[in-house]
Amino acid sequence: MKDHLSRNEIRKDAVQEGVAAAAGMVGQVTTIITGAVRDVAGAIGGFATELFEIRESARRAAAEHDLPADPDDPADED
């Protein structure tokens, strides 16, 4: 016995599959964007950490050589 599908049921199935495919694609894109934002935040955080370490190293070097503190650096007012 052959099933007979109406045009409306065929259209409904096509729309349903299209919506499901679009939802899957949106999920994939969202995952990619979320990962990219996470990676960028990590890179910026790593860069900031390096800047803090460089600043602290410069401060220690200046202290070892008895150089005057930087008057424009509020962190040197301790």
N, C-alpha and C positions, 0 to 999 in steps of 0.2 A: 504494500500500500504506500502510495506516495503522499507525503504531507504537502498540503497546499497552503502557502503563506500569502496573506493579503499584502498589497502594496504598503499599507500603513504599518503592518508589522515589520516588513523589511526595512522601511525607513526608520522605525523606532529602533530596530537592532543596529542599524548603521549609525544613528545618532548616539546610541548608548556606547558603542565601541569607540566612536570619535571622542566622546566626553571622557571615557576611561583612558584613552591614549593621551589626551591633553592633560589629564590629572597626573598621569605618570610622568610626563615630560616636565610639568611644573615642579613636581617633587624632585626630579633629578637636577633641574636648574637651581632650585632652592638649596639643595645639598651642596652644589658646586659653589654657589655664592657664599653660603655659610662657611665653608672651608676656606675660601679665599679671604673672607673678612677675618677669620681666626688666624690665618697665616700672616696677614698684614699686621694685625695687632701684636702678634708675637715678634715680628721683625722690628716694629717700632719700639716695643718694650726692651728688646735686646739692645737696640741702638741707644736708648736712654740709659740703660745699665752701663754700657761702655762709656758714655759721656760722664756719668757719675764717677766711674773708676778712674778715668783720665783726670778729672778734676781733683779727686782725692790724691792721686799720685803726684800731681803738680804741687798740691799743698804740702805733702810730705817732703818733696824735693826742696821746696822753698824753705821749709823749717830746718832741714838738715844743713842748708847752706846759709842760714840766718838771713834770708832775704826778707824785706818788709812785706807785710800782708798787702793784698790788693785792696785799695780803698774803695773800689767799686763793687766788691764782692760782699754782700750782706752776710754770707756764711762765715766770713773771717772775723766777725764782730763778737765771737764767743768769749 
